[in-house]
């Protein structure tokens, strides 16, 4: 292969690679799109760049034939699928995309909360929300809820250990939160492991009638203990976007969840393009070429980008215009009785429809300043009338 050609091997589910890594680079690019879960060492022969998502385990075995690799990037926040020590030993620069889909995950959680509380006829201001893991996602969720005046409890031992304040211990947040949201990375060893952070003891200690939402990492909850807990406690409401043994799911556990989705909380089109853009910026640094155009250049206008509403519009209805998580729940449940359920799980992610973030929707007609501020703090684009 000509030395003037840069070969990029990339997960087939990373969008906009052709536009962002095309003519703007001023380089000859050979782009090979691959199935991330089935990527083999042979496919990396001659590759200069490897771009993955969370389903690809990047380690010595995978990179055994990638002798000329100059960069590895993951278009995700999480890095537990990357052997960073091995990459460092070979001098291969590694980049992730911190925060790229954080807003999408936050809006998934907010949508669940507002839809659930509407059904219960309960006001969010009367409840306490607990957030375990206050990083890119948890921190943004905290900030949006703080602006709404919600009572909040935060648990993040690494941040607390660094001297930051405002945190409570795990038992306190578990026992006092009406809504518990998990946003920790998956850490299997060290001083603050998160693998099975919530096991039998913790799950049974959840506050009566609690809403438990895991849109972080599946193994943070012991799924066997979770099923046993749900068998004993019919007062709990469970929402799972991530699963301990995905793509293989336990249909009995899915049946216990009010909402069950196929690891797509962060799958907004905005977030995906933001991840691609962040990797494109790192690519520029490694190969010494100009930075790409701003992300806004690559983002299309949403199909539904403007609505006019009355002051008494229900917030969850606006959220559902942008994104309906129950659609994803129905799609996942249809796969459960199929023999090839794990493959169908991956196909739901691969063929995921375009979904935008709240900011893509401009809301007109709201003259009530307080209501407008609530919508603005939730992330919508607001025009006061």
KETORTOR-975030 format. One record per residue (C-alpha): residue number from 1; residue in one letter; x, y, z. Coordinates in pm, whole numbers, padded with zeros to 5 digits. Each point is the difference from the previous one (the first is absolute). Layout:
LOPA     i   aa       px       py       pz
LOPA   NUM    a        X        Y        Z
...
END
This chain:
LOPA     i   aa       px       py       pz
LOPA     1    x    00000    00000    00000
LOPA     2    x    00120    00351   -00078
LOPA     3    x    00147    00183    00296
LOPA     4    x   -00212    00300   -00101
LOPA     5    x   -00319   -00188    00086
LOPA     6    x   -00127   -00007    00358
LOPA     7    x   -00200   -00312    00077
LOPA     8    x   -00275    00041    00258
LOPA     9    x   -00183   -00302    00139
LOPA    10    x   -00318    00110    00174
LOPA    11    x   -00310   -00142    00163
LOPA    12    x   -00285    00004   -00251
LOPA    13    x   -00222    00182    00250
LOPA    14    x    00214    00314    00024
LOPA    15    x   -00179    00264   -00212
LOPA    16    x    00131    00273   -00229
LOPA    17    x    00347   -00149   -00046
LOPA    18    x   -00019    00052   -00374
LOPA    19    x   -00076    00371    00034
LOPA    20    x    00233    00076    00291
LOPA    21    x    00290   -00216   -00117
LOPA    22    x   -00049    00075   -00369
LOPA    23    x    00116    00286   -00217
LOPA    24    x    00047    00234    00296
LOPA    25    x    00303   -00197    00114
LOPA    26    x    00197    00071   -00319
LOPA    27    x    00121   -00361    00020
LOPA    28    x   -00071   -00323   -00181
LOPA    29    x   -00220   -00200    00236
LOPA    30    x   -00090   -00366   -00027
LOPA    31    x   -00295   -00061    00230
LOPA    32    x   -00094   -00357    00094
LOPA    33    x   -00322   -00030    00199
LOPA    34    x   -00025   -00316    00210
LOPA    35    x   -00236   -00174    00244
LOPA    36    x    00135    00114    00335
LOPA    37    x   -00082   -00313    00197
LOPA    38    x    00154   -00228   -00264
LOPA    39    x    00316    00197   -00082
LOPA    40    x    00299   -00231   -00053
LOPA    41    x    00379    00054    00003
LOPA    42    x    00013   -00076   -00372
LOPA    43    x   -00224    00298   -00075
LOPA    44    x    00254    00230    00163
LOPA    45    x    00296   -00095   -00217
LOPA    46    x    00135    00318   -00153
LOPA    47    x   -00230    00226    00205
LOPA    48    x    00126    00341    00108
LOPA    49    x   -00303    00092    00209
LOPA    50    x   -00255   -00206    00194
LOPA    51    x   -00330    00162    00102
LOPA    52    x   -00241   -00203    00215
LOPA    53    x   -00303    00019    00223
LOPA    54    x   -00055   -00171    00335
LOPA    55    x   -00065   -00353   -00134
LOPA    56    x    00356   -00055   -00130
LOPA    57    x    00260   -00132    00243
LOPA    58    x    00325    00169   -00103
LOPA    59    x    00292   -00198    00141
LOPA    60    x    00322   -00177   -00093
LOPA    61    x   -00182   -00288   -00166
LOPA    62    x   -00198    00229   -00229
LOPA    63    x    00298    00217   -00092
LOPA    64    x    00246   -00286   -00056
LOPA    65    x    00018    00069   -00375
LOPA    66    x   -00043    00379    00011
LOPA    67    x    00369    00074   -00030
LOPA    68    x   -00031    00355   -00136
LOPA    69    x   -00284    00127    00216
LOPA    70    x    00041    00370    00082
LOPA    71    x   -00323    00074    00184
LOPA    72    x   -00285   -00171    00183
LOPA    73    x   -00320    00185    00081
LOPA    74    x   -00334   -00092    00151
LOPA    75    x   -00304    00213   -00083
LOPA    76    x   -00130   -00053    00352
LOPA    77    x    00046    00137    00349
LOPA    78    x    00085   -00340    00154
LOPA    79    x    00344   -00155   -00032
LOPA    80    x   -00039   -00331    00187
LOPA    81    x    00018   -00184   -00335
LOPA    82    x    00346    00141   -00076
LOPA    83    x    00329   -00146    00129
LOPA    84    x    00165    00338    00043
LOPA    85    x    00309   -00146    00165
LOPA    86    x    00068   -00211   -00308
LOPA    87    x   -00049    00295   -00234
LOPA    88    x    00239    00204    00210
LOPA    89    x    00259   -00279   -00013
LOPA    90    x   -00009    00020   -00377
LOPA    91    x   -00004    00378   -00010
LOPA    92    x   -00338    00014   -00172
LOPA    93    x   -00193    00320    00083
LOPA    94    x   -00349   -00068    00135
LOPA    95    x   -00298    00234    00015
LOPA    96    x   -00357   -00033    00120
LOPA    97    x   -00286    00248   -00035
LOPA    98    x   -00084    00114    00352
LOPA    99    x   -00337    00168    00018
LOPA   100    x   -00091   -00069   -00363
LOPA   101    x   -00330   -00168    00082
LOPA   102    x   -00042    00121    00357
LOPA   103    x   -00290    00229   -00086
LOPA   104    x   -00177   -00285   -00179
LOPA   105    x    00023   -00224    00308
LOPA   106    x   -00114    00283    00225
LOPA   107    x   -00302    00062   -00222
LOPA   108    x   -00083   -00373   -00006
LOPA   109    x   -00007    00008    00382
LOPA   110    x   -00199    00325    00017
LOPA   111    x   -00252   -00138   -00247
LOPA   112    x   -00046   -00314    00211
LOPA   113    x   -00038    00206    00316
LOPA   114    x   -00255    00244   -00142
LOPA   115    x   -00208   -00272   -00168
LOPA   116    x    00000   -00212    00315
LOPA   117    x   -00093    00285    00232
LOPA   118    x   -00278    00109   -00235
LOPA   119    x   -00150   -00348    00026
LOPA   120    x    00037    00008    00378
LOPA   121    x   -00136    00356    00024
LOPA   122    x    00303    00095    00211
LOPA   123    x    00202    00322   -00024
LOPA   124    x    00377   -00025   -00038
LOPA   125    x    00052    00283    00250
LOPA   126    x   -00149   -00224    00270
LOPA   127    x    00253   -00279   -00053
LOPA   128    x    00371   -00062    00055
LOPA   129    x    00220   -00111   -00289
LOPA   130    x    00318   -00193    00075
LOPA   131    x    00287   -00011   -00249
LOPA   132    x    00272   -00263    00033
LOPA   133    x    00297    00102   -00213
LOPA   134    x    00019    00375   -00062
LOPA   135    x    00227    00019   -00304
LOPA   136    x   -00082    00109   -00353
LOPA   137    x   -00354   -00140    00006
LOPA   138    x   -00083    00012    00369
LOPA   139    x    00141    00350    00030
LOPA   140    x   -00216    00131   -00283
LOPA   141    x   -00307   -00173    00140
LOPA   142    x    00075    00160    00337
LOPA   143    x    00033    00345   -00157
LOPA   144    x   -00329   -00016   -00191
LOPA   145    x   -00187   -00124    00305
LOPA   146    x    00170    00256    00224
LOPA   147    x   -00122    00280   -00225
LOPA   148    x   -00351   -00140    00041
LOPA   149    x    00028    00018    00380
LOPA   150    x   -00009   -00378    00051
LOPA   151    x    00125   -00152    00326
LOPA   152    x    00316   -00194   -00087
LOPA   153    x    00239   -00251    00157
LOPA   154    x    00336   -00072   -00163
LOPA   155    x    00234   -00295    00048
LOPA   156    x    00343   -00002   -00162
LOPA   157    x    00282   -00135    00222
LOPA   158    x    00287    00087   -00239
LOPA   159    x   -00109    00364   -00018
LOPA   160    x   -00059    00012    00375
LOPA   161    x    00347   -00144    00057
LOPA   162    x    00147    00282   -00207
LOPA   163    x   -00139    00243    00254
LOPA   164    x   -00319    00104   -00175
LOPA   165    x   -00305    00057    00218
LOPA   166    x   -00373   -00061   -00018
LOPA   167    x    00005   -00381   -00016
LOPA   168    x   -00166   -00263    00221
LOPA   169    x    00082   -00365    00060
LOPA   170    x   -00153   -00277   -00210
LOPA   171    x   -00237   -00125    00270
LOPA   172    x   -00145    00347    00051
LOPA   173    x   -00080    00058   -00366
LOPA   174    x   -00147   -00349   -00037
LOPA   175    x   -00223    00030    00303
LOPA   176    x   -00117    00360   -00052
LOPA   177    x   -00039    00040   -00377
LOPA   178    x   -00346   -00026   -00153
LOPA   179    x    00169   -00016   -00341
LOPA   180    x    00343   -00164   -00026
LOPA   181    x    00209    00050   -00315
LOPA   182    x    00320   -00196   -00069
LOPA   183    x    00270    00166   -00211
LOPA   184    x    00326   -00154    00116
LOPA   185    x    00266   -00147   -00227
LOPA   186    x    00063   -00374    00032
LOPA   187    x    00300   -00044    00230
LOPA   188    x    00090   -00356    00097
LOPA   189    x    00292    00060    00234
LOPA   190    x    00176    00266    00202
LOPA   191    x   -00115    00213    00289
LOPA   192    x   -00345    00079   -00139
LOPA   193    x   -00129   -00293   -00206
LOPA   194    x   -00348    00035   -00148
LOPA   195    x   -00054   -00358   -00120
LOPA   196    x   -00312   -00122    00184
LOPA   197    x   -00008    00326    00195
LOPA   198    x   -00367   -00074    00054
LOPA   199    x   -00043   -00360    00113
LOPA   200    x   -00258   -00170    00218
LOPA   201    x    00058    00209    00313
LOPA   202    x   -00012    00332   -00181
LOPA   203    x   -00299   -00088   -00216
LOPA   204    x   -00209   -00113    00294
LOPA   205    x    00085    00328    00177
LOPA   206    x   -00154    00215   -00274
LOPA   207    x   -00261    00245    00122
LOPA   208    x   -00361   -00124   -00030
LOPA   209    x   -00151    00076   -00342
LOPA   210    x    00338    00110   -00136
LOPA   211    x    00065    00044   -00371
LOPA   212    x    00334   -00162   -00094
LOPA   213    x    00157    00102   -00333
LOPA   214    x    00320   -00152   -00134
LOPA   215    x    00123    00174   -00314
LOPA   216    x    00368   -00041    00085
LOPA   217    x    00162   -00344   -00003
LOPA   218    x   -00192   -00327    00034
LOPA   219    x    00229   -00185    00245
LOPA   220    x   -00018    00286    00251
LOPA   221    x   -00315   -00181    00114
LOPA   222    x    00015   -00372    00078
LOPA   223    x   -00275   -00102   -00242
LOPA   224    x   -00069   -00333    00174
LOPA   225    x   -00044    00180    00331
LOPA   226    x   -00212    00262   -00177
LOPA   227    x   -00239   -00263   -00131
LOPA   228    x   -00026   -00158    00345
LOPA   229    x   -00066    00342    00152
LOPA   230    x   -00273    00078   -00252
LOPA   231    x   -00163   -00334    00081
LOPA   232    x   -00022    00108    00364
LOPA   233    x   -00078    00370   -00046
LOPA   234    x   -00287    00095   -00226
LOPA   235    x    00018    00359    00124
LOPA   236    x    00315    00077   -00204
LOPA   237    x   -00005    00141   -00352
LOPA   238    x    00290   -00112   -00217
LOPA   239    x    00141    00158   -00316
LOPA   240    x    00297   -00168   -00170
LOPA   241    x    00184    00113   -00309
LOPA   242    x    00309   -00210    00080
LOPA   243    x    00030   -00366    00093
LOPA   244    x    00262   -00210    00172
LOPA   245    x    00037   -00260   -00274
LOPA   246    x   -00106    00195   -00308
LOPA   247    x   -00072   -00071   -00275
LOPA   248    x   -00136   -00316    00169
LOPA   249    x   -00299    00105    00209
LOPA   250    x   -00201   -00177    00264
LOPA   251    x   -00364    00032   -00117
LOPA   252    x   -00119   -00043    00359
LOPA   253    x    00197    00305    00110
LOPA   254    x   -00120    00199   -00299
LOPA   255    x   -00355   -00087    00103
LOPA   256    x    00065    00160    00339
LOPA   257    x    00101    00332   -00156
LOPA   258    x   -00249    00275   -00067
LOPA   259    x    00227    00118   -00282
LOPA   260    x    00264   -00223   -00161
LOPA   261    x    00218    00131   -00283
LOPA   262    x    00302   -00139   -00193
LOPA   263    x    00285    00219    00131
LOPA   264    x   -00109    00302   -00203
LOPA   265    x   -00040    00272    00265
LOPA   266    x    00288    00189   -00156
LOPA   267    x   -00095   -00071   -00360
LOPA   268    x   -00113    00346   -00106
LOPA   269    x    00116    00101   -00345
LOPA   270    x    00144    00317    00154
LOPA   271    x    00204   -00207    00246
LOPA   272    x    00125   -00242   -00263
LOPA   273    x    00113    00281   -00228
LOPA   274    x    00160    00176    00295
LOPA   275    x    00202   -00315    00071
LOPA   276    x    00109   -00028   -00363
LOPA   277    x    00094    00367   -00001
LOPA   278    x    00210   -00034    00315
LOPA   279    x    00194   -00288   -00155
LOPA   280    x    00043    00198   -00320
LOPA   281    x    00156    00281    00206
LOPA   282    x    00244   -00247    00157
LOPA   283    x    00075   -00141   -00346
LOPA   284    x    00104    00350   -00106
LOPA   285    x    00243    00020    00290
LOPA   286    x    00158   -00337   -00073
LOPA   287    x    00038    00051   -00373
LOPA   288    x    00077    00372    00009
LOPA   289    x   -00289    00124   -00212
LOPA   290    x   -00251    00286    00052
LOPA   291    x   -00287   -00046    00242
LOPA   292    x   -00344   -00086   -00146
LOPA   293    x   -00288    00239   -00041
LOPA   294    x   -00215    00061    00311
LOPA   295    x   -00241   -00276    00100
LOPA   296    x   -00298    00218   -00099
LOPA   297    x    00115   -00027   -00362
LOPA   298    x   -00071   -00375    00002
LOPA   299    x   -00326    00003    00202
LOPA   300    x   -00315    00008   -00214
LOPA   301    x   -00319    00177    00102
LOPA   302    x   -00232   -00231    00193
LOPA   303    x   -00308   -00127   -00184
LOPA   304    x   -00213    00153    00274
LOPA   305    x    00196    00310    00096
LOPA   306    x   -00267    00248    00110
LOPA   307    x   -00332   -00019    00184
LOPA   308    x   -00244    00259    00132
LOPA   309    x   -00160   -00093    00331
LOPA   310    x   -00223    00138    00273
LOPA   311    x    00131    00095    00344
LOPA   312    x   -00156   -00309    00155
LOPA   313    x    00179   -00244   -00232
LOPA   314    x    00109   -00315    00182
LOPA   315    x    00378   -00025    00014
LOPA   316    x    00005   -00373   -00063
LOPA   317    x   -00199    00054   -00320
LOPA   318    x    00268    00234   -00133
LOPA   319    x    00266   -00251    00096
LOPA   320    x   -00181   -00276   -00185
LOPA   321    x   -00013    00211   -00316
LOPA   322    x    00380   -00008   -00003
LOPA   323    x    00046   -00353    00134
LOPA   324    x   -00234   -00279    00109
LOPA   325    x    00185   -00263    00210
LOPA   326    x   -00305   -00225   -00001
LOPA   327    x    00053   -00058   -00372
LOPA   328    x    00342   -00147    00080
LOPA   329    x   -00154   -00205    00281
LOPA   330    x   -00254   -00154   -00237
LOPA   331    x    00267   -00078   -00259
LOPA   332    x    00217   -00179    00256
LOPA   333    x   -00283   -00208    00143
LOPA   334    x   -00087   -00130   -00346
LOPA   335    x    00342   -00170   -00017
LOPA   336    x   -00013   -00189    00327
LOPA   337    x   -00153   -00326   -00121
LOPA   338    x    00220   -00026   -00309
LOPA   339    x    00284   -00253   -00012
LOPA   340    x    00234    00265   -00135
LOPA   341    x   -00089    00253    00270
LOPA   342    x    00362    00116    00054
LOPA   343    x    00040    00071   -00371
LOPA   344    x   -00330    00187   -00006
LOPA   345    x    00119    00206    00299
LOPA   346    x    00300    00114   -00203
LOPA   347    x   -00216    00064   -00305
LOPA   348    x   -00222    00234    00201
LOPA   349    x    00311    00202    00075
LOPA   350    x    00141   -00024   -00352
LOPA   351    x   -00327    00105   -00166
LOPA   352    x   -00097    00254    00263
LOPA   353    x   -00220    00278   -00145
LOPA   354    x    00113    00360    00006
LOPA   355    x   -00076    00153    00338
LOPA   356    x    00074    00359    00089
LOPA   357    x    00060    00182    00327
LOPA   358    x   -00234    00248    00173
LOPA   359    x    00200    00297   -00130
LOPA   360    x   -00102   -00089   -00357
LOPA   361    x   -00361    00099    00079
LOPA   362    x   -00087    00370    00008
LOPA   363    x   -00306    00059    00219
LOPA   364    x   -00221    00301   -00078
LOPA   365    x   -00309    00135    00172
LOPA   366    x    00110   -00023    00365
LOPA   367    x   -00063    00338    00159
LOPA   368    x    00027   -00119    00359
LOPA   369    x    00355    00085    00104
LOPA   370    x    00022   -00271    00267
LOPA   371    x   -00116   -00268   -00243
LOPA   372    x    00240    00128   -00264
LOPA   373    x    00289   -00018    00246
LOPA   374    x   -00087   -00357    00090
LOPA   375    x    00003   -00101   -00366
LOPA   376    x    00324    00189   -00060
LOPA   377    x    00167   -00167    00300
LOPA   378    x   -00113   -00338   -00131
LOPA   379    x    00183    00073   -00326
LOPA   380    x   -00264    00124   -00245
LOPA   381    x    00055    00302   -00222
LOPA   382    x   -00251    00259    00118
LOPA   383    x   -00144    00309   -00168
LOPA   384    x   -00200    00211    00243
LOPA   385    x   -00310    00161   -00149
END
